[in-house]
Structure formats: C-alpha cells, structure tokens
Amino acid sequence: MRIPVRYLVIPAIVLAACGKSAPYPDNAASTTEKSADQYTASADSTDFSGDMSSLTAASRKRVRTADVRCRVTDVFHASTRMEQVVSSVQGIVVESTMKNQYAGQYDLPYTADSLKRMQLYTPTANLTLRVPVASLDSVVSILTSMAVLIDYRTKTDQDYTLAYLANALKNKKAGQHAAKVVTDKNTTTLDVAKYEDQQEETKVDRSISNLKILDDVAYATFTVELFQSQAASMETIINPRYVSRAGFGTEVRTAVVDGANLLRDLLLFFIQVWPLLIMAVLGWWGYRRYRRMSVK
C-alpha cells in the first residue's frame, strides 16, 4: 500500500526542527562561559580608557554612597515609593524593614465594663538600596522631595583607584613570575603544595576584592531611614476588674468571713502580748501607789 505524501511531511518537519535545535544549549553554555571569563578578567585589568591624572576622570574607580534620615508623612507610602523608584532605574532593594517603636500604653476608664486602651508608637522604616551610580542623585532628590523634615543627608565619593591598581599589578606580577617550587632537604612536598595553594588563594582574594570595587563603582549604596510623627492607636477593651468581680451575695459572704478573720486575729494578738499587758497593769498600780505615798 502506498502512503500519501502528506502523511510524511509533518514527521519530516519535526525531525528537522529537533536536529537544528541541538546546538543551542552548547552555544548558550559557551556564551555564558565566555561572559564569566570576561567578568573575571576585568578584575585584573590595568587598561584605562582615559587620563588617570585627573581626579574626575571617568576611568578612576570612584565609589559613591548616600545616607539619608528624614521624617515623612506616611512611612509605608514613602517606603513603597522608594522601592518602585529603585526598580524603575534597574536597581535592587537589598533590605527593606518597617516596624513601630512603641512609647507607652495606657488603659483609661471608658464605661462601667470597658476601658480605652491608648498605645503610642512611631512608625519607622530602614532601607538599603543599590542603584546605578548615574541615578543616585535623582533617587536622593525624589526621597528628599517627599520629606517633611530632613534629619541629615550624607553623600560620599571615595576613590579606590590605587587599591584596585595595587591588587591588579600584584596579580599580574604573580602570573608573570610564577615559578615551580621544588622540594629540598628543608621542605617537603606538602609544604610546597601549601605554599602554592596560599599564593593562589591570595591571588583569588585580590581578584574578588577588585570585583567588589567594580560592583561598588557601578552601583551606589543608598541607606535610608524613615520615620513619621508619633501616632496613637485607640481601642476599646473589656475591663478585666469588672468581668472578674464576684456577685453581690458572694462579696457579702466574703466580707463577713473577712471581718470574722480580722476579729480572730485581734483576739489572738492580745493573747499573744499578755506579758506586756501584765507589765502595764503592774506599772499603773505602782504609779498610783507612789502618788498616794507622796501625798501623805
């Protein structure tokens, strides 16, 4: 039986698509590996595009930070707004914490069986933001425009060019003069291995330090502390004294029992101090007798 051609077209297309899609993972892996190698190599690069003698040269490794503490009308709204602004400029929110600082709690009489509980608190928020360095000033301006009172605002611009160059040149020199350490009568193979591992670890630490500098150069750190005026939370609660109070009959019975106990305690007290009573009587009798004798 002859199979129609139209039934063979779809399997052929599927096989062709599968055959062509195989190289894509390899290409993606090679691209990722190449990108990672370029990123690592940038840590030890000493090639600068501009004039390094100028402090404002674009090639210098300048790290910018900002720190602002201010009072706003609504902490929650301001925090949410700052998170949205950072996301819009391709930054990241490293940390965002909102909490209340409580100043006191007071229970005030309201009705016979309820109280008004007043709780004083101050809403606060702490944010740590990483934004592209070119957007730092605009992000700071957006925050200060929402502020009712700026407690302080600090901006820093530190130059890490020399620290970056020191690490890069040390790694470059270590790579050029790397020599095979041989054992002798004073060293063992283990000592040589430890030395080589230590040298390699030191080189890696310098590269990681330079990569951190590059990240800090590209993304500025913005620390924000927000607070608003003290607020009060009011709620009506049950008066526990009223709820836990016993009935009238129970209180009468309790009062009678308490009075009987008080009378018993007084009687026992006077019985306990009988020597003092005897001494008081004898003293009074002696005083009366002395007065009579003195009159005669």
Secondary structure, DSSP 4 states (H G I P E B T S, - for coil): -PPPTHHHHHHHHHHHHHHHHTHHHHHHHHHHHHHHHHHHHGGG----SS-TTSTT-TTS-EEEEEEEEEEES-HHHHHHHHHHHHHHTT-EEEEEEEEEEEEEEEEEEEETTEEEEEEEEEEEEEEEEEEEGGGHHHHHHHHHHHEEEEEEEEEEEEE-HHHHHHHHHHHHHHHHS-------TT--HHHHHHHHHHHHHHHHHHHHHHHHHHHHHHEEEEEEEEE---EEEEEEEE-HHHHHPPPHHHHHHHHHHHHHHHHHHHHHHHHHTHHHHHHHHHHHHHHHHHHHHHH-
